């Protein structure tokens, strides 16, 4: 089995090291991750600057390639240029902090898995619900088992899965649920400050707030100490609104142009 491993916390992140170790017990792992933290960059790709590929060594051993770009860049470059053979599964994470609700639109972790799907591969985004002192044990064990299962028994079509795990040992996890993306989101809370030279700046200090309480949503599942698995897709269309739009005089708006 071959895995392409990336993240948005950067190639030196503890979460990446945790899932790398778990994946290496079952297959070959190629780490291709941002050389610097790329949290909340969403699905950005680099088109105006060159992408540098930097071999990274840790403890005297080759560790992977650091890319001067986004998580989506890492997946594109890894599959198109770096890996000699394509991966069976693309794994992104383990992210420090949950990616639930509307926040998946901001997440570089989730975008890497979505980019894999765009390119025709199965992608898994892994996150834990603790930012300050994360425990990656459940996410690394379950994430590796899920990745190996999808590599050996792939689904009929490639899929992108957003997986959120409780920050704790796997034997303390209450269960696993297939969930839907809820409406939970970061509630903005900007802290205003001033630099020594008098320049005003703002620091985003908002935290994720659970907006809905439906049992089948990702945030509530995670709150109940269960692993949440949410299938996601790159299509963002809202077909149900088409009929309402057709009631507008769109052709009339062209008059006089």
PAVODREN-992307 format. One line per 10 residues: number of its first residue (from 1); for each residue x, y, z of N, C-alpha, C. Coordinates in steps of 0.2 Angstrom, whole numbers. Example, Ala and Ser with C-alpha at 12.3 -4.5 7.8 and 13.67 -1.06 7.14 Angstrom:
# residues 2
1> 66/-28/39/62/-22/39/66/-16/39 ~ 64/-11/35/68/-5/36/64/0/39
# end
This chain:
# residues 257
1> 4/-6/0/0/0/0/4/6/0 ~ 2/11/-4/6/17/-4/1/23/-2 ~ 4/27/3/1/33/5/4/39/4 ~ 1/45/2/4/51/1/1/55/8 ~ 6/57/12/4/60/18/5/68/18 ~ 1/72/19/2/79/20/-2/82/26 ~ -2/89/26/-6/92/32/-6/99/30 ~ -9/103/35/-8/111/35/-5/114/41 ~ -3/110/46/1/112/51/8/112/50 ~ 11/110/44/18/110/43/21/103/44
11> 26/102/40/30/96/40/33/94/46 ~ 34/98/51/37/97/57/31/96/63 ~ 25/96/61/20/95/66/20/88/69 ~ 18/88/76/17/82/79/12/77/77 ~ 6/80/74/1/76/72/3/72/66 ~ 7/76/61/9/72/55/14/66/57 ~ 18/67/62/23/62/64/19/56/67 ~ 13/58/71/9/52/74/6/48/68 ~ 3/51/63/0/47/58/5/43/54 ~ 10/47/53/16/44/49/18/37/52
21> 19/37/58/22/31/61/16/26/61 ~ 10/27/62/5/22/61/4/19/54 ~ 5/24/49/4/22/42/10/17/40 ~ 16/19/43/22/15/41/22/8/43 ~ 17/7/48/17/0/50/13/-5/45 ~ 10/-1/40/5/-5/36/7/-4/28 ~ 11/1/27/13/2/20/18/7/19 ~ 19/9/13/24/14/11/21/21/12 ~ 25/26/15/22/33/16/27/38/13 ~ 24/42/9/28/48/6/25/54/9
31> 29/58/13/27/64/16/29/70/11 ~ 24/73/9/24/79/5/20/84/8 ~ 23/89/12/19/93/16/22/100/16 ~ 18/105/18/20/112/18/26/113/23 ~ 31/117/21/37/118/25/35/122/31 ~ 30/127/30/28/131/35/20/130/36 ~ 18/132/42/11/131/44/6/135/39 ~ 1/131/37/-4/134/32/-11/133/34 ~ -12/134/41/-18/133/43/-23/138/40 ~ -29/136/39/-35/140/37/-33/144/30
41> -29/140/26/-28/143/19/-33/141/14 ~ -38/136/16/-43/134/12/-40/130/6 ~ -43/131/0/-41/127/-6/-36/131/-10 ~ -32/135/-7/-28/139/-11/-23/135/-15 ~ -21/137/-21/-15/134/-25/-11/140/-27 ~ -5/138/-28/0/143/-30/1/143/-37 ~ 0/149/-40/1/150/-47/6/156/-49 ~ 7/160/-45/12/166/-47/19/165/-44 ~ 20/160/-40/27/159/-37/29/152/-39 ~ 36/151/-39/38/144/-40/37/140/-33
51> 36/134/-34/35/129/-28/42/126/-27 ~ 45/127/-21/52/124/-20/50/117/-16 ~ 54/112/-18/54/106/-15/60/105/-11 ~ 59/104/-4/65/104/0/65/97/4 ~ 70/93/2/71/87/6/72/88/14 ~ 68/85/18/68/86/25/71/79/28 ~ 76/80/32/79/75/36/78/76/44 ~ 76/71/47/75/71/54/79/65/57 ~ 83/66/63/87/61/66/91/57/61 ~ 94/61/56/98/58/51/95/54/46
61> 89/54/46/85/50/41/80/54/36 ~ 80/52/30/75/56/26/68/55/29 ~ 65/61/29/58/61/32/53/63/27 ~ 54/67/22/49/69/17/51/75/13 ~ 47/78/9/48/84/6/44/90/9 ~ 47/95/10/44/101/12/42/105/6 ~ 36/108/5/34/112/-1/33/119/2 ~ 35/124/-2/34/131/-1/27/132/-4 ~ 22/129/-2/15/130/-4/10/128/0 ~ 4/127/-2/-2/125/2/-3/118/2
71> -7/115/6/-9/108/6/-11/105/-1 ~ -16/109/-4/-18/107/-11/-12/107/-16 ~ -7/112/-15/-1/111/-19/3/105/-18 ~ 3/103/-12/7/97/-10/4/91/-13 ~ -3/90/-13/-6/85/-17/-5/85/-24 ~ -6/91/-27/-5/91/-34/2/89/-36 ~ 7/92/-33/14/91/-35/16/84/-33 ~ 14/82/-28/15/75/-26/13/70/-31 ~ 7/70/-33/4/65/-38/7/66/-45 ~ 8/73/-47/10/74/-54/17/73/-55
81> 21/75/-50/28/76/-51/33/72/-46 ~ 31/71/-40/36/68/-35/36/60/-35 ~ 30/58/-34/29/51/-33/30/47/-39 ~ 34/42/-39/35/38/-45/29/33/-47 ~ 25/31/-42/19/28/-42/13/31/-39 ~ 7/31/-41/2/35/-38/0/32/-31 ~ -3/36/-26/-4/33/-20/-11/29/-20 ~ -12/25/-16/-18/21/-15/-23/26/-11 ~ -21/29/-6/-25/34/-3/-21/40/-1 ~ -24/46/-1/-20/52/2/-23/54/9
91> -18/54/13/-20/56/20/-18/63/22 ~ -22/67/25/-21/74/27/-22/74/35 ~ -16/77/38/-17/77/45/-11/75/49 ~ -12/74/55/-18/75/59/-18/82/62 ~ -24/85/60/-24/92/62/-25/93/69 ~ -22/99/72/-23/101/79/-29/105/79 ~ -34/102/82/-41/106/82/-46/103/77 ~ -52/103/79/-57/100/75/-59/104/68 ~ -61/100/63/-63/103/57/-71/101/56 ~ -75/105/59/-82/103/58/-86/109/55
101> -92/107/53/-97/113/51/-94/117/45 ~ -96/123/45/-94/128/40/-86/128/40 ~ -83/127/45/-75/128/45/-72/124/40 ~ -75/118/38/-71/114/33/-70/119/26 ~ -73/124/25/-72/128/20/-65/132/20 ~ -63/133/27/-57/137/28/-51/132/29 ~ -52/125/30/-47/121/32/-43/118/26 ~ -36/119/27/-31/117/23/-31/109/23 ~ -32/106/29/-32/99/30/-37/96/26 ~ -43/99/26/-49/96/22/-48/97/15
111> -45/103/13/-44/104/6/-39/99/3 ~ -34/97/6/-30/92/4/-33/86/2 ~ -38/83/6/-42/77/4/-47/79/-1 ~ -49/85/-2/-54/87/-7/-50/87/-14 ~ -44/89/-14/-39/90/-20/-38/83/-22 ~ -37/78/-17/-36/71/-20/-42/69/-23 ~ -48/70/-21/-54/68/-25/-54/71/-31 ~ -53/78/-32/-53/81/-38/-48/77/-43 ~ -43/75/-41/-38/71/-45/-40/64/-46 ~ -45/62/-43/-47/55/-44/-45/50/-39
121> -43/52/-33/-40/48/-28/-44/49/-22 ~ -44/44/-18/-48/44/-11/-43/48/-6 ~ -47/53/-3/-43/57/2/-46/56/9 ~ -42/56/14/-45/56/21/-42/62/25 ~ -46/67/28/-44/72/32/-45/70/39 ~ -39/70/43/-40/68/50/-38/74/55 ~ -43/75/60/-42/80/65/-44/78/72 ~ -41/81/77/-43/80/84/-46/86/87 ~ -50/85/92/-54/91/95/-50/94/100 ~ -44/95/100/-40/99/105/-35/102/101
131> -34/109/103/-29/113/100/-23/114/104 ~ -24/115/111/-19/117/115/-15/111/117 ~ -18/105/119/-14/99/121/-17/93/118 ~ -16/92/111/-19/87/108/-16/80/109 ~ -21/75/110/-19/68/110/-21/64/104 ~ -16/62/100/-17/60/93/-18/52/93 ~ -18/49/99/-18/41/99/-24/38/95 ~ -30/41/96/-36/38/93/-36/39/86 ~ -34/46/84/-34/48/77/-29/44/73 ~ -23/43/76/-18/39/72/-20/32/71
141> -22/29/76/-24/21/75/-30/21/71 ~ -35/24/72/-41/24/68/-40/26/61 ~ -36/31/60/-35/34/53/-31/29/49 ~ -26/26/52/-22/21/48/-26/15/46 ~ -30/13/51/-35/7/49/-40/9/44 ~ -42/15/44/-47/17/39/-43/18/32 ~ -38/21/32/-34/21/26/-32/15/23 ~ -30/10/27/-28/3/24/-34/0/22 ~ -40/0/25/-46/-3/23/-48/0/16 ~ -47/6/15/-49/9/8/-44/8/3
151> -38/7/5/-33/5/0/-34/-2/-2 ~ -36/-7/2/-37/-14/0/-44/-15/-3 ~ -49/-12/0/-55/-13/-2/-58/-6/-4 ~ -56/-3/-10/-58/4/-12/-66/4/-13 ~ -69/9/-12/-76/10/-14/-77/11/-21 ~ -83/10/-24/-84/10/-31/-82/16/-34 ~ -82/22/-31/-79/28/-33/-74/31/-28 ~ -69/35/-30/-65/39/-25/-70/43/-21 ~ -68/44/-15/-71/48/-10/-67/52/-6 ~ -69/58/-3/-66/62/2/-69/62/8
161> -66/60/14/-69/59/20/-66/64/25 ~ -70/68/29/-68/72/34/-69/68/40 ~ -64/66/44/-64/62/50/-61/66/56 ~ -66/67/61/-64/71/67/-64/66/73 ~ -59/66/77/-58/61/82/-58/64/89 ~ -60/61/94/-59/64/101/-51/64/102 ~ -49/68/106/-42/69/108/-41/64/114 ~ -40/58/113/-40/53/118/-37/46/116 ~ -36/41/120/-34/35/118/-40/31/114 ~ -39/27/110/-44/24/106/-49/20/110
171> -47/17/115/-51/13/119/-56/17/123 ~ -55/24/124/-60/28/127/-65/31/122 ~ -64/30/116/-69/33/111/-76/29/111 ~ -81/33/111/-88/30/112/-91/26/106 ~ -88/27/100/-90/24/94/-88/28/88 ~ -91/26/82/-90/29/76/-97/30/72 ~ -98/36/69/-104/38/66/-103/41/59 ~ -107/39/54/-107/43/48/-111/49/49 ~ -108/55/48/-112/61/49/-113/66/43 ~ -116/71/44/-117/76/39/-113/83/42
181> -111/87/37/-108/93/39/-114/98/42 ~ -113/100/48/-117/104/52/-116/112/50 ~ -119/116/54/-118/123/53/-114/126/58 ~ -110/122/62/-106/125/67/-100/129/64 ~ -98/135/67/-93/139/64/-89/143/69 ~ -84/146/66/-80/151/71/-84/157/71 ~ -86/159/77/-89/165/79/-83/171/80 ~ -83/176/75/-78/181/75/-77/184/82 ~ -71/185/84/-69/189/90/-62/191/89 ~ -62/197/86/-56/201/85/-53/205/91
191> -47/204/92/-44/207/98/-40/213/95 ~ -41/219/97/-38/225/94/-32/227/98 ~ -26/227/94/-20/229/98/-16/234/94 ~ -11/237/96/-7/242/93/0/240/94 ~ 4/241/88/11/239/88/15/245/92 ~ 21/244/93/25/249/97/26/255/92 ~ 25/255/86/25/260/81/19/263/80 ~ 14/261/83/7/264/83/2/262/78 ~ 4/256/74/0/253/69/-5/249/73 ~ -11/250/71/-17/246/74/-17/239/70
201> -18/234/74/-19/227/71/-24/223/74 ~ -27/218/71/-32/214/74/-30/207/74 ~ -32/203/79/-30/196/80/-36/192/81 ~ -37/187/76/-43/183/76/-43/178/82 ~ -48/179/87/-48/175/93/-54/171/94 ~ -58/171/88/-64/167/88/-63/159/89 ~ -68/156/92/-68/149/93/-74/146/90 ~ -74/140/88/-80/136/85/-85/136/90 ~ -91/138/88/-97/137/92/-102/132/88 ~ -105/128/92/-110/123/89/-117/127/88
211> -119/127/82/-125/131/80/-131/127/80 ~ -130/120/78/-136/116/78/-134/110/83 ~ -140/107/85/-139/101/90/-141/95/87 ~ -142/94/81/-144/88/78/-139/82/79 ~ -141/76/81/-137/71/83/-133/68/77 ~ -135/69/71/-132/67/65/-126/72/62 ~ -125/77/66/-120/82/63/-113/80/66 ~ -108/83/62/-101/81/64/-99/84/71 ~ -101/90/73/-99/93/79/-103/90/85 ~ -109/88/84/-112/84/90/-109/77/91
221> -108/74/86/-105/67/86/-98/68/90 ~ -94/73/88/-88/73/91/-89/75/99 ~ -94/80/100/-95/82/107/-97/76/111 ~ -100/71/108/-102/65/112/-96/59/112 ~ -90/62/111/-84/58/111/-84/52/106 ~ -87/53/100/-87/48/95/-83/51/89 ~ -81/46/85/-77/48/79/-83/50/74 ~ -82/55/71/-86/58/65/-83/57/58 ~ -87/54/54/-85/53/47/-90/56/42 ~ -88/62/39/-92/65/35/-90/65/28
231> -93/62/23/-91/62/16/-92/69/13 ~ -87/72/10/-87/78/7/-86/78/0 ~ -87/84/-4/-86/84/-11/-84/91/-13 ~ -81/92/-19/-79/98/-21/-85/102/-24 ~ -90/99/-26/-96/103/-29/-100/107/-24 ~ -100/113/-25/-103/118/-20/-110/120/-23 ~ -112/118/-28/-119/120/-31/-125/119/-26 ~ -129/124/-27/-136/124/-23/-141/123/-28 ~ -142/117/-31/-147/116/-36/-154/118/-34 ~ -156/117/-28/-163/119/-26/-165/126/-26
241> -160/130/-27/-162/137/-28/-163/139/-35 ~ -161/135/-40/-162/137/-47/-169/139/-49 ~ -174/136/-46/-181/137/-48/-183/145/-46 ~ -180/147/-40/-181/153/-37/-178/158/-42 ~ -172/157/-44/-168/161/-48/-171/162/-55 ~ -175/157/-57/-178/157/-64/-184/162/-63 ~ -187/163/-58/-192/168/-57/-190/175/-58 ~ -184/177/-57/-181/183/-58/-181/185/-66 ~ -181/191/-67/-181/193/-74/-174/194/-76 ~ -170/189/-77/-163/189/-79/-162/192/-86
251> -166/190/-90/-165/192/-97/-167/199/-98 ~ -171/202/-94/-173/209/-94/-167/213/-91 ~ -163/210/-87/-157/214/-84/-152/215/-90 ~ -153/212/-95/-148/213/-101/-150/219/-105 ~ -156/221/-104/-158/227/-108/-154/233/-107 ~ -152/236/-112/-148/242/-111/-141/241/-110 ~ -139/235/-110/-131/233/-109/-128/234/-116
# end
